[in-house]
Amino acid sequence: MKKIMFLILILSFSAFAKINVVATYPYIESVVKEIGKDRVEVFSLSDGKWDPHFVPPRPSLVVKLRKADLLIINGAQIEIGWLPPLLRRASNGKILPGKYGFLDLSQHFHLIQKPQTVSRAMGDVHPQGNPHFYLDPYNIPKIAFLITERLCYLDRENCSFYKKNLSIFKEKWNKKLTIWNKKMRKLEGKSVFEYHRLFDYFLIRYKISISGTLEPLPGIPPTTSHLLELVDTAKKHNISFILYAVYNPKKPVQFLQKKTDIKAVLLPHDVNSLTDVKDIYSLFDEIVRRLTGD
């Protein structure tokens, strides 16, 4: 009788056990919540207000990785400077590259701006291409599908639950796309400056030209001479906005804005980067609102 009761307890625990998911960024965490609902525990290693290239290696992050069943990363080497040491310290073989507990989203997308060669003279370039592919809203349903697929592999008993949530998510997302597309049409053909090549996928999607970046090279701080070159560019072309993220230094933006009288627009780059950006839906809601005024 004791053995039977013990087996019943074990089976009951297994039925209610949640998949422990660790995401490198809040946008991934948000999509996991949409698909996994109450069947998963999900934690983001970084804060939306931080530069995604730099995450403090806190001991608490090691603990989260040690307990994880699934690690989902953005990839394209954006985490290369901070994630590998955490993984080594966590010593969790289930979530290492090549295992089913490891999902690199970037491997499933065509990345733009992949350099033919890489050298220090080019600045802090990403050899695999621009890693900010998730800022194209058309890529989010595929991210949701990839997450669903991996959750189904790790938790087959709840696969139908995950697939149902994916279907609901895609239906809601498509409705949002219709709204965003309609609002963004007014900006087709406009030109902008960016601080860093962060929003390129979004801008390309909506046919907005990128006429220059405040960084002279990726990851290299703006110089006065380079900013003055952008001032000359602004005199020759009609630039609508200077786009920057919450973690970008404001002084170069303010300098260029003062010299050109071009409107500077702070855009959210991730969930929780700004007060009103609470989930993956409001991330794009706020980007579109700040650009269009609608």
C-alpha positions as CSV (number, residue, x, y, z in Angstrom):
1,M,0.0,0.0,0.0
2,K,2.8,2.4,0.9
3,K,4.5,1.7,-2.5
4,I,1.2,2.4,-4.3
5,M,0.7,5.7,-2.4
6,F,4.3,6.7,-3.2
7,L,3.8,6.0,-6.9
8,I,0.6,8.1,-6.9
9,L,2.4,11.0,-5.2
10,I,5.2,10.8,-7.8
11,L,2.8,10.7,-10.7
12,S,0.8,13.6,-9.2
13,F,3.9,15.6,-8.8
14,S,5.0,14.9,-12.4
15,A,1.6,15.9,-13.7
16,F,1.9,19.3,-12.1
17,A,5.6,19.9,-12.5
18,K,6.4,22.9,-14.5
19,I,9.1,23.3,-17.2
20,N,11.8,25.7,-16.0
21,V,12.6,28.0,-18.8
22,V,15.4,30.6,-18.8
23,A,15.5,33.3,-21.5
24,T,18.3,35.7,-22.2
25,Y,16.0,38.6,-22.8
26,P,12.6,39.8,-21.6
27,Y,11.0,39.7,-25.1
28,I,11.7,35.9,-25.2
29,E,10.3,35.6,-21.7
30,S,7.1,37.3,-22.8
31,V,6.5,35.0,-25.7
32,V,7.2,31.9,-23.5
33,K,4.5,33.1,-21.1
34,E,2.0,33.4,-24.0
35,I,2.7,29.8,-25.1
36,G,3.4,28.1,-21.8
37,K,1.0,29.9,-19.5
38,D,0.8,28.2,-16.1
39,R,2.7,25.1,-17.3
40,V,6.1,26.8,-17.3
41,E,8.2,28.9,-15.0
42,V,10.2,31.4,-17.0
43,F,12.9,33.8,-16.0
44,S,14.8,36.4,-18.0
45,L,18.6,36.8,-17.3
46,S,18.6,40.5,-18.3
47,D,16.6,43.6,-17.7
48,G,14.9,45.4,-20.6
49,K,16.6,48.7,-19.7
50,W,20.1,47.2,-20.1
51,D,22.3,47.1,-23.1
52,P,21.7,43.6,-24.4
53,H,25.4,43.1,-25.1
54,F,26.3,43.5,-21.4
55,V,24.6,41.6,-18.5
56,P,26.1,41.6,-15.0
57,P,27.2,38.0,-14.1
58,R,25.3,37.8,-10.8
59,P,25.4,34.5,-8.8
60,S,21.6,34.4,-8.8
61,L,21.7,34.0,-12.6
62,V,23.9,30.9,-12.2
63,V,21.4,29.4,-9.9
64,K,18.6,29.9,-12.4
65,L,20.6,28.3,-15.2
66,R,21.5,25.4,-13.0
67,K,17.8,24.6,-12.5
68,A,16.7,25.2,-16.1
69,D,15.2,22.6,-18.3
70,L,15.3,24.9,-21.3
71,L,17.5,27.9,-22.2
72,I,16.3,30.1,-25.0
73,I,18.8,32.7,-26.4
74,N,18.5,35.4,-29.0
75,G,21.8,34.2,-30.5
76,A,23.9,35.7,-33.4
77,Q,26.6,36.2,-30.7
78,I,24.8,39.1,-28.9
79,E,25.2,37.1,-25.7
80,I,28.8,36.1,-26.4
81,G,30.3,38.5,-23.9
82,W,28.4,37.4,-20.8
83,L,26.5,34.1,-21.2
84,P,29.3,31.5,-21.7
85,P,30.9,32.2,-18.2
86,L,27.5,31.8,-16.6
87,L,26.9,28.5,-18.4
88,R,30.3,27.2,-17.3
89,R,29.5,28.0,-13.7
90,A,26.0,26.5,-13.9
91,S,27.3,23.1,-15.0
92,N,23.9,22.1,-16.4
93,G,24.5,19.7,-19.3
94,K,20.8,19.8,-20.4
95,I,21.0,23.4,-21.6
96,L,24.3,23.4,-23.5
97,P,24.5,24.0,-27.3
98,G,23.6,20.9,-29.2
99,K,21.2,19.7,-26.5
100,Y,17.4,19.8,-26.7
101,G,17.4,22.1,-23.7
102,F,19.1,24.8,-25.7
103,L,17.4,26.9,-28.3
104,D,19.2,29.5,-30.4
105,L,16.5,31.6,-32.1
106,S,18.9,33.3,-34.5
107,Q,19.7,30.0,-36.3
108,H,16.2,30.0,-37.8
109,F,16.3,33.5,-39.4
110,H,18.0,35.2,-42.3
111,L,20.2,37.9,-40.7
112,I,21.1,41.1,-42.5
113,Q,24.4,42.9,-42.6
114,K,26.6,39.8,-42.3
115,P,30.1,41.0,-43.0
116,Q,32.3,39.2,-45.6
117,T,35.3,39.6,-43.3
118,V,35.7,40.8,-39.7
119,S,38.5,42.9,-38.2
120,R,38.9,45.3,-35.2
121,A,39.0,48.2,-37.6
122,M,35.3,47.5,-38.3
123,G,34.2,48.2,-34.8
124,D,32.2,45.7,-32.7
125,V,30.5,43.9,-35.6
126,H,28.6,40.7,-35.3
127,P,30.1,38.1,-37.6
128,Q,26.8,36.3,-38.0
129,G,24.9,39.4,-38.9
130,N,22.6,41.9,-37.2
131,P,21.2,40.1,-34.1
132,H,18.1,42.3,-33.6
133,F,15.9,40.3,-35.9
134,Y,13.1,40.1,-33.3
135,L,12.3,43.8,-33.9
136,D,10.6,42.8,-37.2
137,P,7.1,42.1,-35.9
138,Y,6.7,39.5,-38.7
139,N,9.4,37.4,-37.1
140,I,7.5,37.1,-33.7
141,P,5.1,34.3,-34.8
142,K,8.0,32.2,-36.0
143,I,9.7,32.7,-32.6
144,A,6.4,31.6,-30.9
145,F,6.3,28.5,-33.2
146,L,10.0,27.6,-32.3
147,I,9.2,27.9,-28.6
148,T,6.1,25.8,-29.0
149,E,8.0,23.1,-30.9
150,R,10.7,22.9,-28.2
151,L,8.2,22.9,-25.3
152,C,6.3,20.1,-27.0
153,Y,9.5,18.0,-27.3
154,L,10.4,18.5,-23.6
155,D,6.8,18.1,-22.4
156,R,4.9,15.9,-24.8
157,E,1.9,15.4,-22.4
158,N,1.1,19.1,-22.7
159,C,1.8,19.6,-26.3
160,S,-1.8,20.1,-27.4
161,F,-2.0,22.8,-24.7
162,Y,1.0,24.7,-26.1
163,K,-0.3,24.4,-29.7
164,K,-3.6,25.8,-28.7
165,N,-1.9,28.8,-27.1
166,L,0.2,29.2,-30.2
167,S,-3.0,29.3,-32.3
168,I,-4.6,31.9,-30.0
169,F,-1.3,34.0,-30.0
170,K,-1.0,34.0,-33.8
171,E,-4.6,35.1,-34.3
172,K,-4.2,38.0,-31.9
173,W,-0.8,38.9,-33.4
174,N,-2.2,39.0,-36.9
175,K,-4.9,41.5,-35.7
176,K,-2.1,43.6,-34.2
177,L,-0.1,43.5,-37.4
178,T,-3.1,44.8,-39.4
179,I,-3.3,47.8,-37.0
180,W,0.5,48.5,-37.0
181,N,0.8,48.2,-40.8
182,K,-2.0,50.7,-41.3
183,K,-0.4,53.2,-39.0
184,M,3.1,52.8,-40.4
185,R,2.1,53.4,-44.0
186,K,2.4,57.2,-43.4
187,L,6.1,56.8,-42.8
188,E,7.0,54.9,-45.9
189,G,9.9,56.5,-47.7
190,K,11.0,58.6,-44.7
191,S,14.7,58.8,-43.6
192,V,16.1,58.5,-40.1
193,F,19.3,58.5,-38.2
194,E,19.9,55.7,-35.6
195,Y,22.2,55.7,-32.7
196,H,23.1,52.0,-33.2
197,R,21.8,49.6,-35.9
198,L,19.2,48.4,-33.5
199,F,15.9,49.0,-35.3
200,D,17.0,48.1,-38.8
201,Y,14.7,45.1,-39.2
202,F,11.7,47.2,-38.2
203,L,12.7,50.1,-40.4
204,I,13.3,47.9,-43.4
205,R,10.0,46.1,-42.9
206,Y,8.2,49.5,-43.1
207,K,10.3,50.9,-46.0
208,I,12.0,53.6,-43.9
209,S,15.6,54.6,-45.0
210,I,18.5,54.6,-42.6
211,S,20.7,57.6,-43.6
212,G,23.3,57.2,-40.9
213,T,24.2,56.2,-37.3
214,L,25.5,58.2,-34.5
215,E,28.1,55.6,-33.9
216,P,30.8,56.0,-36.5
217,L,31.3,52.2,-36.3
218,P,29.3,49.6,-34.4
219,G,30.0,49.9,-30.7
220,I,32.3,52.9,-31.1
221,P,31.1,56.0,-29.2
222,P,30.1,59.0,-31.4
223,T,32.8,61.6,-32.1
224,T,32.2,65.3,-32.7
225,S,33.6,65.0,-36.2
226,H,31.3,62.2,-37.1
227,L,28.3,64.0,-35.6
228,L,29.2,67.0,-37.7
229,E,29.2,64.8,-40.8
230,L,25.7,63.8,-39.9
231,V,24.8,67.5,-39.6
232,D,26.0,67.9,-43.2
233,T,24.0,64.8,-44.3
234,A,20.9,66.3,-42.7
235,K,21.3,69.5,-44.7
236,K,21.2,67.5,-47.9
237,H,18.4,65.1,-47.0
238,N,15.1,65.3,-45.3
239,I,15.7,63.3,-42.0
240,S,12.5,62.7,-40.0
241,F,13.9,61.3,-36.7
242,I,16.9,60.5,-34.6
243,L,16.2,57.1,-33.1
244,Y,17.8,55.9,-29.9
245,A,17.3,53.4,-27.1
246,V,17.1,53.8,-23.4
247,Y,20.7,52.6,-22.8
248,N,22.2,54.9,-25.4
249,P,24.0,58.0,-24.1
250,K,21.8,61.1,-24.5
251,K,24.4,63.8,-25.0
252,P,25.3,62.8,-28.7
253,V,21.6,62.7,-29.4
254,Q,21.0,66.1,-27.9
255,F,24.0,67.5,-29.7
256,L,22.8,66.3,-33.1
257,Q,19.2,67.4,-32.3
258,K,20.3,70.9,-31.4
259,K,22.4,71.2,-34.6
260,T,19.7,69.9,-36.9
261,D,16.4,70.5,-35.2
262,I,15.5,66.9,-36.1
263,K,13.1,65.2,-33.6
264,A,14.7,62.7,-31.4
265,V,12.6,59.7,-30.6
266,L,13.3,57.2,-27.8
267,L,12.1,53.8,-28.8
268,P,11.8,50.7,-26.7
269,H,14.1,47.9,-27.8
270,D,12.7,45.2,-25.4
271,V,10.0,44.4,-23.0
272,N,10.2,46.5,-19.8
273,S,12.6,48.9,-21.4
274,L,10.0,51.7,-20.9
275,T,7.2,52.0,-18.4
276,D,4.4,51.2,-20.8
277,V,6.1,48.2,-22.4
278,K,4.9,45.3,-20.3
279,D,4.8,42.5,-22.9
280,I,5.6,41.6,-26.5
281,Y,2.4,43.2,-27.8
282,S,3.0,46.6,-26.1
283,L,6.6,46.5,-27.3
284,F,5.4,47.1,-30.8
285,D,2.4,49.1,-29.8
286,E,4.8,51.7,-28.3
287,I,7.3,51.7,-31.1
288,V,4.5,52.4,-33.6
289,R,2.9,55.0,-31.3
290,R,6.1,56.9,-30.7
291,L,6.9,57.0,-34.5
292,T,3.5,57.8,-35.8
293,G,1.9,59.7,-32.9
294,D,-1.2,57.4,-33.2
